[in-house]
Amino acid sequence: MRLSAHFATIALVVLAPLASAQPPKLTAAAEQTRDKALKVKVAAEFMDARLGDVLKEFAAQADMKADAVVLWTYGPDFPFDKKVTFVCKSKPIDEALADLFTKVGGGLGYVVVSKDGDKHDGWVRLTTTGERGTAKPVPMATPEDEKGAAEKLALAKRLIEGGKTDQAKTVLNFVVKRFPLAKAATEAKELLAKLDK
């Protein structure tokens, strides 16, 4: 008897956190987007097209094929003007997005917004933090890291202005590797891409 009571206590202690760790229930609009709109199969071929235009085409096909509405909202720094070449043959939108964002790189992702009363409830928020449909905590850079990254970025810009691009690249790579979560890291990646052309 004592053993079974002891076992029951252990089970409660071990299993209670698991029960509370379940994801929150989706709103009706978010459920509709996840279960219907993002499951519509799309097909397209894009050559040097704007990423935003690719996404518009996905939404248009969802509307035409299944009368399912996909509405996009852009998170900070999402590169909707970035040029992409992408081919997709009859894949659900959620899988096509995963393939597209993996190809483009830069940690692109998406989250289905699920918040009662929010004007974007049920919309798909496009991010630069790598999600694939569900939210995950977004890590933030510390104020010290933001300051350090900004200082190094400013140094790299001065080096570029002075014609010292090789030294600037070294500093920009340092910013990207040492301060990956800082805002300056995004600009450093963009500058590196321009210098490598």
LINCOR-V134032 format. One record per pair of residues at least 12 apart in sequence whose ideal C-beta (glycine too) atoms are under 7 Angstrom apart, sorted by the first residue. I is the first residue (numbers start at 0). J is the second residue. Records with the same first field share a line. If there is no record, write none. Layout:
I: J ; J
This chain:
22: 133
25: 113
26: 113 ; 114 ; 115 ; 120 ; 121
28: 120 ; 121
29: 111 ; 112 ; 113 ; 120 ; 121
31: 121
32: 69 ; 111 ; 121 ; 123
33: 111 ; 132
35: 65 ; 67
36: 61 ; 67 ; 68 ; 69
37: 91 ; 92 ; 93
38: 91 ; 93
39: 60 ; 61 ; 64 ; 65 ; 67 ; 91 ; 92
40: 89 ; 90 ; 91
41: 57 ; 60 ; 87 ; 90 ; 92 ; 95
42: 87 ; 88 ; 89
43: 56 ; 87
44: 86
45: 83 ; 84 ; 85
46: 84
47: 82 ; 84
48: 82 ; 83
49: 79 ; 80 ; 82
50: 78 ; 79 ; 81 ; 83 ; 103
51: 79 ; 80
53: 83 ; 85 ; 99
54: 71
57: 69 ; 92 ; 95
58: 71
61: 92
69: 92 ; 123
70: 122 ; 123
71: 122 ; 123 ; 125
72: 119 ; 122 ; 124
73: 125
74: 124 ; 125 ; 126 ; 127
76: 127 ; 185
77: 125 ; 126 ; 127
78: 105
81: 103
83: 103
85: 99 ; 102
93: 132
96: 109
97: 131
105: 127
106: 127 ; 128 ; 129
107: 127
108: 126 ; 128 ; 129 ; 130 ; 131
109: 123 ; 124 ; 125 ; 126 ; 130 ; 132
110: 124 ; 126 ; 130 ; 132 ; 133 ; 134
111: 123 ; 132
112: 124
138: 180
139: 180
140: 178 ; 180 ; 181
144: 178 ; 180 ; 181
145: 181 ; 182
147: 178
148: 174 ; 178 ; 181 ; 183 ; 184
149: 183
151: 170 ; 173 ; 174
152: 174 ; 183 ; 186 ; 187
154: 170
155: 167 ; 170 ; 171 ; 187 ; 190
158: 170
164: 194
167: 194
168: 191 ; 194
171: 187 ; 190 ; 191
172: 191
174: 187
175: 187 ; 188
